[in-house]
Amino acid sequence: MGNRRNNGSNASFAKRRRKMKEGLDNKNPNEDTRSPYVTTIRENEKFVQYYKMQNICPEDEWNTFLETLKTDLPTSFRITASCDVEAKLLLKLVEGVFFTDLLKGEQSDEQKNSEPYCLPWYPQRLGWQLKITRKDIRGSVAYYRLHNFLISETGNGNISRQETVSMIPPLLLDIKPSDKVLDMCAAPGSKTAQLIEALYSGSNSSVPGGLVMANDVHNSRCYMLVHQAKRLNSANVLITNYDATVLPVMNLDENGHSMLKFDKILCDAPCSGDGTLRKNADIWTKWSPGNANNLHGIQFRILKRGLELLNVGGRLVYSTCSFNPVENEAVVQRMMTEAQGSVVIINANDKLPGLKTVSGLSQWIVVSKDLDVYKTFEEVPEKWNTQIRPQMFPPKEDLYNLDRCIRILPHHQDTGGFFVAVMEKIKPLPWEASITPSDELVDETKVNNYKRKPKKRKYQGYREDPFIFLTVDDPVWPEIRDFYELKDFPIQCLLTRCSVGKKKNIYFTSPSVKDIVKNNQDRVKIINTGVKTFVRCDNKSMECNFRLAQEGLAGISSYIGQKRRLQLTRIDLITVLINPTVQVTSLNEATKDILENFGVGSCVLNMVDKDFPVELVGWKGFSTLKAYINGECRLHYLRLLGVDVSEFDVNKFKKENNDDGTEDKNEIDEAPEVQVKEELTQSEKLE
């Protein structure tokens, strides 16, 4: 193919060949030409001057604040709280195996500083923070095992690696299983994942009554959201691609007589990001006092639209990863002024005991990008009038309890910087009183309080396939229904993305999500929804052409009859999980008797246990049985069942550490044993 970087030409290769012919290329292939990394610049004089004037930090803490900003951010992660039983077992495993190994033996001062630290304010001890570097992983078996564990469980959706301060806004929303939740600026999706977890945590149903709608204006970033959501296998998630400042009201019925308002909204607005300096060091050289001025307007419009979409009595959390009051308190006080008493700021300082915070600012300064200070808008030169607006200036007195806002400073608990304001809508906004439901659905310009009609939005990114819902008359439904003995199944919640030809995958959504998708495909670009539940599997030995998918099993399990269920003992389940395929003759006698008359095809493997019940998708061949799940999922359940899986850990630094350059053959040979392909094995096809 050649070098495709130079507009598809082979110019660099041709040039190299000419040099070699002329004897000019004397490059030694064994010569190490690598150069050291250039030291990252972590200085910006304007940044120091600006924030000293803003008094965001007490004078006696300033030097500590600044020095902390110049250090790298610790690693942090949280254990997924969707399933309380699995979360507790995983926490016990983390604390009892991985962290205990890290603390064994003599430790240097540097290693002592990198000990795992439980976030005191995160519920149920599920949030953790530790300083772990590549050097640590190279030099310590315990660290590389922890590293492999985090990667494996993250890919499987059981652990999420997320910046510590980023975990705070979803917790302050106080989500209930029945809540309809909107994430306005959701990408890349770590907070969205937390919102989904909160919806399931404490729910008695595998499909809660609420939903999470995750939106982002950037088409490409929406697919990052899809990746995050798919890890959690939720039927209650809807991902949309729209400008949050003009997000339309959703229809809930065909006639447009009912509209969707949200109970909880997360407004994590785009910002200058100077609170992430420890993670994104390149911001040091790019930072300018004028950045916040350019963002204030869009931040306000997003917040305003969020409050318009919020139910009366609902809660909205506005957050940024910025220290700048122009992006934070100034936006909030501008919204409070326009709301005229219909919105209040909630004091959330006591909601997360153990979290160190400082109060929001009631006074701040406004400057130009040249760091010229202005106390009032009248002092602003005409050339800056488009960038500095009168609403950016602080009020003469704090009428809206801005001190109830929360600021997180990095040096208090070794985190990034963050701002959070928790708001509650106690009555309709002033301009909503004159708008009827029909107005909201017909004329978006009234709802958004525009003086002129907004331009028609251009279609961006990929053109998505339609969402087509199944009906009882669909030809594939009878064979699926009869094979799995589905009783009272809500077939209207099954959908496919295939408008013509054979249906490959069938997805399951919650009833609340179904209503939104069905009635709004022509109004909002919907990127993804539903969890894969049935997958086409044209196997002549199977009575049904669709097998079950592990991703959607939890959502439909209660509808599946006993015909395709197989009860396994703990020992048999471990045997099935360790081996890609198991001969039926090697299983428990009782299990063999059941399998003797058990038909070929997809099935549900059950292990009944009061402390840890397990339910997995399996496949019964003529003489074999296997768990139809991926390798990461196998490792996850083996860990929770108490099996030592350390033999499957591959130290990718082993080769580098061996003096003779050889690899550890055992580790390389052992790892593939837990990898399972998603299609049938060749032997099963022959059967």
C-alpha positions, -999 to 999 in steps of 0.1 A, spaced: 0 0 0 29 24 6 29 55 27 -7 69 28 2 100 48 14 121 19 -19 122 0 -16 86 -9 18 89 -26 50 68 -21 71 100 -21 90 93 11 98 57 1 110 68 -33 132 95 -17 146 69 7 155 45 -22 173 73 -41 194 81 -10 203 44 -6 214 42 -42 235 73 -39 250 60 -6 236 89 13 215 69 37 239 56 62 212 50 89 220 21 112 188 1 117 201 -10 152 208 26 163 185 40 190 172 73 175 146 79 202 147 113 219 135 121 254 101 138 259 102 175 261 94 187 296 58 199 298 55 236 305 33 241 336 35 278 339 12 307 329 17 341 345 -17 354 334 -34 324 350 -17 331 383 -26 369 382 -62 363 372 -71 337 399 -52 356 426 -75 386 418 -106 363 419 -98 350 454 -108 315 445 -85 302 472 -74 315 506 -41 334 505 -24 310 529 -33 281 507 -23 296 474 11 281 471 -1 246 479 -30 251 454 -6 261 426 19 233 434 -8 207 434 -20 219 400 14 212 386 14 175 396 -2 146 377 -37 135 386 -41 102 405 -60 73 390 -95 69 402 -122 43 396 -156 33 409 -173 -1 411 -206 -3 392 -235 0 415 -263 -14 392 -263 -48 409 -258 -45 447 -248 -82 451 -221 -81 425 -209 -47 436 -203 -60 472 -185 -91 460 -163 -71 437 -155 -46 465 -146 -75 488 -123 -89 461 -106 -55 454 -100 -48 491 -91 -84 500 -69 -95 471 -56 -67 450 -51 -40 476 -37 -64 502 -10 -75 478 0 -39 471 5 -33 509 26 -64 515 63 -62 523 85 -32 528 75 0 509 94 30 499 81 65 507 69 68 471 50 36 473 34 45 506 20 77 490 5 56 463 -15 34 486 -52 29 475 -74 55 490 -112 50 495 -131 82 486 -148 90 520 -178 107 504 -186 80 477 -216 58 488 -209 22 500 -171 25 496 -174 20 459 -151 49 448 -113 46 450 -82 66 441 -46 57 438 -14 70 423 -2 43 398 23 49 371 37 28 342 69 24 363 48 9 391 32 -16 368 66 -26 353 83 -32 387 55 -49 407 36 -81 401 8 -67 424 5 -35 403 3 -52 370 -23 -77 383 -44 -47 395 -38 -30 362 -50 -61 342 -80 -64 366 -91 -28 361 -89 -31 323 -108 -64 322 -136 -53 345 -138 -19 328 -144 -35 294 -171 -56 310 -189 -27 326 -183 -37 362 -158 -9 369 -155 26 355 -123 45 355 -134 81 360 -119 113 373 -128 117 410 -146 151 408 -165 139 378 -183 115 400 -199 142 421 -227 157 399 -246 124 393 -246 117 430 -262 151 438 -290 145 414 -304 118 438 -319 97 410 -348 72 417 -356 42 395 -388 59 382 -370 92 372 -368 104 336 -332 118 334 -316 140 307 -278 144 303 -276 175 280 -239 174 271 -231 138 278 -200 128 258 -177 111 265 -201 94 288 -186 86 322 -213 106 340 -240 91 318 -228 56 329 -232 68 365 -267 80 358 -277 46 343 -263 28 374 -282 51 397 -314 43 378 -309 5 385 -295 8 420 -323 1 445 -348 -10 417 -367 -42 423 -372 -46 385 -347 -56 358 -362 -28 337 -369 3 358 -398 26 350 -374 56 343 -350 63 315 -317 81 307 -316 103 276 -280 111 268 -275 139 243 -245 156 226 -241 181 199 -210 164 183 -220 135 161 -186 117 164 -186 120 202 -221 104 204 -205 71 195 -183 73 226 -216 75 245 -228 44 227 -196 26 238 -201 36 275 -238 27 275 -233 -7 259 -210 -17 287 -240 -15 311 -265 -35 290 -294 -12 297 -328 -11 279 -335 23 295 -310 44 275 -315 67 246 -287 85 228 -294 116 207 -274 140 186 -287 176 189 -278 211 199 -286 213 236 -295 250 235 -325 242 212 -333 206 222 -369 201 212 -397 188 234 -404 151 228 -438 137 218 -450 108 239 -479 98 217 -488 97 180 -511 127 182 -487 150 199 -511 155 229 -485 146 255 -450 158 259 -419 147 278 -405 167 308 -376 154 328 -374 148 366 -336 151 368 -313 169 344 -275 170 343 -261 201 326 -224 195 325 -217 225 302 -187 229 278 -161 250 295 -125 263 294 -114 232 314 -88 248 336 -99 226 364 -84 197 345 -48 211 343 -35 181 362 -48 158 335 -45 180 305 -12 198 309 -14 214 274 -40 238 288 -13 257 307 1 273 275 -33 277 258 -51 293 287 -63 329 283 -86 351 305 -108 356 274 -117 319 271 -145 322 297 -160 353 281 -165 334 249 -182 305 266 -205 323 290 -233 328 264 -236 292 253 -234 279 289 -263 302 298 -284 290 269 -278 254 277 -288 259 314 -318 279 304 -330 252 280 -324 226 307 -347 244 331 -374 247 304 -373 209 299 -374 202 337 -406 193 355 -418 215 383 -404 199 414 -375 185 394 -338 189 401 -310 202 377 -273 201 384 -252 226 366 -214 218 366 -181 227 349 -145 216 353 -135 253 355 -124 276 383 -137 307 364 -166 325 381 -176 339 347 -184 303 336 -199 294 370 -215 318 394 -221 344 367 -241 319 346 -261 308 376 -269 343 388 -279 353 352 -303 324 351 -317 331 386 -324 367 376 -344 357 345 -362 329 364 -377 355 388 -381 332 418 -392 300 399 -359 284 406 -339 280 438 -304 269 446 -303 239 470 -276 237 497 -259 204 489 -229 208 510 -241 181 535 -252 156 508 -218 139 505 -202 137 540 -165 136 538 -162 158 506 -142 190 512 -157 220 495 -156 258 495 -186 280 490 -195 297 458 -183 333 451 -207 362 455 -182 387 441 -158 384 412 -141 405 385 -145 406 347 -115 411 325 -106 412 288 -82 387 272 -54 413 278 -62 411 316 -77 446 317 -101 447 348 -136 462 346 -158 467 376 -190 477 356 -202 472 320 -200 509 315 -162 507 318 -159 482 290 -145 496 257 -167 493 227 -144 468 210 -150 443 238 -188 448 240 -195 416 220 -173 395 243 -180 411 277 -217 414 284 -235 431 313 -249 398 327 -213 386 334 -208 412 363 -216 402 399 -248 415 416 -244 443 442 -258 419 468 -263 382 467 -300 377 463 -298 341 451 -277 323 477 -247 318 454 -227 307 484 -248 275 482 -228 266 450 -200 241 455 -163 246 445 -138 218 446 -101 228 449 -74 203 439 -52 206 470 -79 197 495 -83 160 485 -58 155 457 -83 159 429 -91 182 399 -110 214 401 -148 215 398 -179 237 402 -214 224 410 -247 242 415 -278 222 425 -311 239 414 -347 230 419 -376 243 398 -404 252 422 -428 267 396 -430 273 358 -405 298 344 -421 333 337 -422 328 299 -437 292 303 -469 305 319 -483 317 286 -473 286 266 -497 257 262 -486 221 255 -497 224 219 -475 255 215 -445 237 228 -449 209 203 -458 230 173 -437 261 177 -402 255 192 -394 292 189 -418 302 216 -404 276 240 -369 287 235 -379 324 239 -363 334 205 -370 367 188 -364 352 154 -370 318 140 -339 296 143 -322 283 112 -330 248 100 -305 224 115 -283 206 89 -279 169 91 -245 160 103 -225 128 105 -237 93 96 -273 89 84 -287 64 110 -307 34 101 -344 36 112 -357 20 144 -384 -5 133 -405 -20 161 -418 -56 158 -454 -66 159 -472 -98 167 -476 -103 129 -439 -104 123 -429 -137 108 -399 -142 132 -419 -137 163 -438 -171 166 -406 -192 165 -389 -170 191 -420 -170 213 -425 -207 212 -389 -218 215 -382 -198 246 -418 -200 260 -421 -163 263 -453 -154 282 -470 -120 283 -439 -106 265 -441 -69 255 -433 -75 218 -439 -39 211 -406 -32 229 -385 -53 204 -369 -34 176 -345 -39 147 -324 -16 126 -330 -36 94 -358 -23 71 -353 -49 44 -339 -84 42 -333 -108 71 -333 -94 106 -298 -100 121 -301 -85 156 -332 -78 177 -330 -53 205 -351 -47 236 -361 -13 250 -381 -2 280 -417 10 273 -408 46 282 -379 46 257 -401 30 230 -426 58 232 -399 84 226 -382 66 197 -415 58 180 -428 93 180 -397 114 175 -375 98 149 -383 126 124 -376 154 150 -344 144 167 -314 124 154 -315 92 175 -281 75 175 -287 44 195 -311 27 219 -320 -8 231 -299 -37 242 -291 -67 220 -314 -96 230 -318 -120 201 -291 -127 174 -298 -146 142 -281 -180 143 -290 -201 112 -283 -235 127 -302 -265 112 -301 -284 145 -319 -256 163 -357 -252 162 -353 -214 164 -331 -192 141 -324 -167 169 -301 -174 199 -301 -154 232 -276 -126 237 -260 -122 272 -263 -84 269 -301 -85 270 -307 -116 292 -313 -97 324 -341 -76 308 -361 -105 294 -353 -134 318 -385 -131 338 -405 -139 306 -385 -170 296 -401 -204 305 -385 -235 320 -381 -253 287 -347 -236 279 -334 -233 314 -307 -254 329 -299 -255 366 -262 -260 373 -243 -267 405 -215 -243 415 -189 -268 405 -205 -274 371 -208 -237 365 -171 -232 373 -162 -260 349 -183 -245 321 -167 -211 327 -131 -223 328 -134 -244 296 -146 -230 262 -165 -262 256 -174 -290 281 -184 -326 273 -217 -334 289 -203 -366 302 -179 -347 325 -207 -329 344 -227 -338 375 -249 -369 372 -281 -349 378 -270 -324 352 -263 -352 327 -298 -366 333 -314 -333 325 -293 -327 294 -302 -361 280 -335 -348 268 -325 -312 265 -328 -299 229 -299 -284 209 -296 -247 209 -295 -215 230 -304 -218 266 -301 -201 300 -276 -214 326 -288 -209 361 -270 -213 394 -294 -209 423 -276 -193 453 -292 -170 479 -261 -150 482 -250 -149 445 -275 -162 419 -260 -164 384 -277 -164 351 -258 -168 318 -266 -175 282 -254 -210 272 -253 -233 242 -263 -270 243 -247 -290 215 -254 -327 208 -228 -338 234 -214 -305 246 -223 -275 267 -207 -240 268 -213 -206 282 -220 -182 253 -202 -152 268 -170 -133 261 -137 -139 279 -139 -108 301 -173 -119 313 -160 -154 321 -131 -139 341 -156 -117 360 -178 -145 371 -149 -168 380 -135 -141 402 -168 -136 420 -171 -174 424 -138 -174 442 -116 -190 415 -80 -178 413 -76 -164 377 -40 -151 382 -28 -178 358 -46 -159 330 -29 -126 338 -4 -117 311 23 -92 321 30 -72 289 62 -59 304 76 -94 310 93 -95 276 109 -62 282 122 -73 317 137 -106 305 174 -102 298 174 -128 271 144 -112 253 123 -144 257 87 -144 267 71 -165 294 55 -192 273 31 -204 300 15 -170 303 10 -166 265 -4 -202 262 -28 -199 291 -45 -166 282 -65 -178 252 -83 -204 273 -107 -178 285 -114 -162 251 -146 -172 234 -158 -163 199 -193 -149 195 -201 -174 167 -207 -212 170 -177 -234 170 -171 -255 139 -178 -287 158 -213 -274 168 -221 -265 132 -212 -300 122 -235 -314 149 
